[in-house]
Each structure stands twice: as C-alpha cells, then as structure tokens.
C-alpha cells in the first residue's frame, strides 16, 4: 500500500519516495501534439495544476537529463517516441502563487523577488563567455540582490521588470542552442488579490507588459504553459496575444488530466481496502465537470480522506473564499434568492462568459456565476445553444455535498460571532415566539443591514421587500435539512415571498410575507403587518401546502413589516 502524501506538489519527490500518485503523464503527450504556442489551462484550486507543471518540467527540462527513472512505469514511458524528448529543453518554471500583496507596491516587490529567484536559479549562465560583461552586470542586478540590497528592488524600471523573463530566455537560448519552454503557475493569484485590495488597474498594466514581452512574438520561446483558476478577460492582460489557446472548465481538451476520474478514485479506494465507501465518496466529493467529463473528483479531498479515513470539507477549508463570500453577501436580493434556490438543490439557468471581468463583478450578475463555475463551487449540468443570442445557456447546480456545506458555513459566517441568539431566532420562528423574533430582528438590523447592501444605492430604496427578503433567507438557509425552503413561486392566485415546507409532515409549515411601511396609507406598523397577513389569505398561499397534505392548522403565517431599520413581525 502506497503512502499518502498530503500537500506535496513536487513530481520528483512523489516518484523518488514512492508516494501515492495517480498517473497523469499522458497530459505531456496531448499537450505536445496539440502544438499550441501558448496554452492557458484554468481549473479550480487544488486540482493538480502545480503538480502537473512540475511533472512537465521534470520531463522536458535539461536539469533532469538522465532522470528517466522518474517516468519509468508510467504511461508516457510506453510512448517510445517521447522517451527521446526527456531532459532535452531549457525550461523556465515560475509561480505567482505567493504574490498576494495588499498594496500595489507590495505586489510589485513580490514580483521582482520572484524574478530575482528565477535569475538566481539560472546563475550558471554567468560562467564562461556566453554572456558579455554588460549582460553579466544586468544579470547580477536582477539575480544577486535577494535579501542584500533592499533598494535594488525599487531601482528596477517597469521596462526592466517587463523584459526580465524574455532577457533570461535569450541567454538560455544562446547557452543551450534551443528555444525555451516557459511554465507559469497560478498566473491569476496576484490579479485576484489586486481586485480585492483595490489596485487592479496598476497591476494589470504591469502584468500585461510582462506577458506581452514573454509570450508575444518572442523569438526565444518554444512553447508556454500557464495555469490558473480564472480566465481573466483578454482586454485586461492578454489584449495583444493572438497566439494563446485558452482551455477552461467547459473545454474538452485535457479534461481528465486535472483532478481524479471516478475510475481512478474507486481504484484508489480498492487499493486502500475502502471499496465499501464508494457510495459515500461519490455523494460527498463527486460532481466536478470538465468538458464532457462529468465524473471528476477533487484530489485534495480524496487524498485527505484516504489518509484520515474520515469525511470532511477538506477542499472547502483550504481557502477563506473571501472574494466569493463578499460578492454574494453584497450582491442583490435577486442573487441571494438564486443562491437560496441552489442551496435547496435546484438548478439555475444562466448564460456564462468564461472571461472573468473583475471590474464587472459588482455590476454584472453573470460575472459572479462565471467566477463560481471557474472556482468549482458550481457545475454546469446541461447546456443549450440559443441561436438568437449565439451563445450557450447552462443549467448550474452546486457541485457536491462538500461545496453545499461550504456555502452554508459561508452564509452563517456573515453574522457576527457575538450574535449568540442567531440559532434562537430560528427556534422562535418555528415555535411562534413573536416577542423573541421581534427583539432579535430589531437588534440585528441595526448592525447587519448595511452589510447586505449591494453598493452605493441602498437596496431598500429600489426594491424594499426583496432587500429584506434576502436578509431573512440568510437567517434560515441552514434549516434546509428539515425544510424545503422556496421563495417567489406561484401558489393560489399570487406569488408568495417565502414558504418553508416541512420534510416531516408532523412539523408546522411556515409562510412569510414582507411589506415595507407605506406612510401614505398606513400609520402604525401594525397596519403593514395586517396588510401582509391579509395578502397571504387573499392570495391563497396555503394552496401549495394543503395540496401536499399539510392541514391548515399546521401552517403558520408571518407578516414582516419594515420601516427603515425598524421591524415588526406579526402572525
């Protein structure tokens, strides 16, 4: 039985130590035969992108010449024509994973440090007469000041930073007599940090200039392979690159090489004597879709389960999910209701633009769904071509049970930890304790409503009921284990706001209607409450529940009345 190695991303160490490894080496063959100049592959985090780049480096890099043993017994070594390629190319391998500065200045310095490390790794070029004295001086400026000269980082011009990789490639091509392969991992990590921390335009200008120099009409480039989570819009950083092949999660290329297929997962369970767990593993971790493969699993969760023999939200817990959480929390009530629908196990029809435009995330709702799909939190289960629009429309669903738990934990995290009465509100709702519900809602409204706003224009001014609707849905979303929670559906002669249908028919059902105080027609808030309750009765909102066998005397009606941050609930 092979040992499970958690968190290891170095191919050489996997092979030397004999650790558990699922063979993905045929990716090398497919990538090579596709013959694309620059390839960008996007996959969610922890899906083997870094390990596959490490594998590719070990296969092609002259630094691994004579290391055939790393690939013996693997699929690529059965391809005789590829054996002669091992260890024959100069390779530059770079990662932007650690570029997470909270300011542009910090991110710029981290990029420079990454370039310095890269030059230091190739300091062998300083030996002999491959480089002129002037080139050696320039090389020294970039490569030899790590930790020694803090001012050196600031002295570098934008042009020098932009041309650094291309300059190094020119030296390597001269040294080896061969064009260079470039491998760049997590290219979009600094871009996401720039968006979150507010220096997007500054960083994209710098990254664009680096990419143009490195990947566009570069005579020293043989091929390049980039990986990341998102496909950042072409206008942002790839505007001048016409030679780039972009492979997203909906593309068929390389579909089985990032992540584990179900066959590979079940074989691993069998190897570890855990075949009886196939059903539970499938329920927890199956569901990722890449291209036409609908049976993909996240390697991080699977290897952690194999190591611990316990189920858990391993993949979901490896990130704070800060960006996704903020986008949903500050999103429109419509978006929150769509999330509520997804959390109830339903599907969402949505057009996707796989070019994530970060500048539009706060204004274009479709951009958020595209980000959620790229990040692996949602999966496209079906697509339909819309001729009139010339695009596909997708049916989206929460990926699996692990991601479902992640979303529920995320929503619970929106409420301050000191609101210990949060759980008691749900209990009071189910028991009809109006006194407690009113006290809690008025207390929490003073603190929380601003965080549920969607921007500079308060939601309660534009669509009042929907704003409060989204807030209450956030409170009750984790009751979905006991209730089917639905909103804005047809029932009787109208559309109710929220219905909670019990999964156990011995429990009470709940119908909620939200009304904002009309100062012209209603004086006290009690009038508004009565208007909400009257609408439930007149529109026959009980119809859907009684049709399902729930007696009228087991259906609770709540009217929510709102005036600014003052709330009154009646029944």
Residue, then its C-alpha position, 0 to 999 in steps of 0.5 A: x500500500x502506497x503512502x499518502x502524501x498530503x500537500x506535496x506538489x513536487x513530481x520528483x519527490x512523489x516518484x523518488x519516495x514512492x508516494x501515492x500518485x495517480x498517473x497523469x503523464x499522458x497530459x505531456x503527450x496531448x499537450x505536445x501534439x496539440x502544438x499550441x504556442x501558448x496554452x492557458x489551462x484554468x481549473x479550480x484550486x487544488x486540482x493538480x495544476x502545480x503538480x502537473x507543471x512540475x511533472x512537465x518540467x521534470x520531463x522536458x527540462x535539461x536539469x533532469x537529463x538522465x532522470x528517466x527513472x522518474x517516468x519509468x512505469x508510467x504511461x508516457x514511458x510506453x510512448x517510445x517516441x517521447x522517451x527521446x524528448x526527456x531532459x532535452x529543453x531549457x525550461x523556465x518554471x515560475x509561480x505567482x502563487x505567493x504574490x498576494x500583496x495588499x498594496x500595489x507596491x507590495x505586489x510589485x516587490x513580490x514580483x521582482x523577488x520572484x524574478x530575482x529567484x528565477x535569475x538566481x536559479x539560472x546563475x550558471x549562465x554567468x560562467x564562461x563567455x556566453x554572456x558579455x560583461x554588460x549582460x553579466x552586470x544586468x544579470x547580477x542586478x536582477x539575480x544577486x540582490x535577494x535579501x542584500x540590497x533592499x533598494x535594488x528592488x525599487x531601482x528596477x524600471x517597469x521596462x526592466x521588470x517587463x523584459x526580465x523573463x524574455x532577457x533570461x530566455x535569450x541567454x538560455x537560448x544562446x547557452x543551450x542552442x534551443x528555444x525555451x519552454x516557459x511554465x507559469x503557475x497560478x498566473x491569476x493569484x496576484x490579479x485576484x488579490x489586486x481586485x480585492x485590495x483595490x489596485x487592479x488597474x496598476x497591476x494589470x498594466x504591469x502584468x500585461x507588459x510582462x506577458x506581452x514581452x514573454x509570450x508575444x512574438x518572442x523569438x526565444x520561446x518554444x512553447x508556454x504553459x500557464x495555469x490558473x483558476x480564472x480566465x481573466x478577460x483578454x482586454x485586461x492582460x492578454x489584449x495583444x496575444x493572438x497566439x494563446x489557446x485558452x482551455x477552461x472548465x467547459x473545454x474538452x481538451x485535457x479534461x481528465x488530466x486535472x483532478x481524479x476520474x471516478x475510475x481512478x478514485x474507486x481504484x484508489x479506494x480498492x487499493x486502500x481496502x475502502x471499496x465499501x465507501x464508494x457510495x459515500x465518496x461519490x455523494x460527498x466529493x463527486x460532481x466536478x465537470x470538465x468538458x464532457x467529463x462529468x465524473x471528476x473528483x477533487x484530489x485534495x479531498x480524496x487524498x485527505x480522506x484516504x489518509x484520515x479515513x474520515x469525511x470532511x470539507x477538506x477542499x472547502x477549508x483550504x481557502x477563506x473564499x473571501x472574494x466569493x463570500x463578499x460578492x454574494x453577501x453584497x450582491x442583490x436580493x435577486x442573487x441571494x434568492x438564486x443562491x437560496x434556490x441552489x442551496x435547496x438543490x435546484x438548478x439555475x439557468x444562466x448564460x456564462x462568459x468564461x472571461x472573468x471581468x473583475x471590474x464587472x463583478x459588482x455590476x454584472x450578475x453573470x460575472x459572479x456565476x462565471x467566477x463560481x463555475x471557474x472556482x468549482x463551487x458550481x457545475x454546469x449540468x446541461x447546456x443549450x445553444x440559443x441561436x438568437x443570442x449565439x451563445x450557450x445557456x447552462x443549467x448550474x447546480x452546486x457541485x457536491x455535498x462538500x461545496x453545499x456545506x461550504x456555502x452554508x458555513x459561508x452564509x452563517x459566517x456573515x453574522x457576527x460571532x457575538x450574535x449568540x441568539x442567531x440559532x434562537x431566532x430560528x427556534x422562535x420562528x418555528x415555535x411562534x415566539x413573536x416577542x423573541x423574533x421581534x427583539x432579535x430582528x430589531x437588534x440585528x438590523x441595526x448592525x447587519x443591514x448595511x452589510x447586505x447592501x449591494x453598493x452605493x444605492x441602498x437596496x431598500x430604496x429600489x426594491x424594499x421587500x426583496x432587500x429584506x427578503x434576502x436578509x431573512x433567507x440568510x437567517x434560515x438557509x441552514x434549516x434546509x435539512x428539515x425544510x424545503x425552503x422556496x421563495x417567489x413561486x406561484x401558489x393560489x392566485x399570487x406569488x408568495x415571498x417565502x414558504x418553508x415546507x416541512x420534510x416531516x409532515x408532523x412539523x408546522x409549515x411556515x409562510x412569510x410575507x414582507x411589506x415595507x411601511x407605506x406612510x401614505x396609507x398606513x400609520x402604525x406598523x401594525x397596519x403593514x403587518x395586517x396588510x401582509x397577513x391579509x395578502x397571504x389569505x387573499x392570495x391563497x398561499x396555503x394552496x401549495x401546502x394543503x395540496x401536499x397534505x399539510x392541514x391548515x392548522x399546521x401552517x403558520x403565517x408571518x407578516x414582516x413589516x419594515x420601516x427603515x431599520x425598524x421591524x415588526x413581525x406579526x402572525 
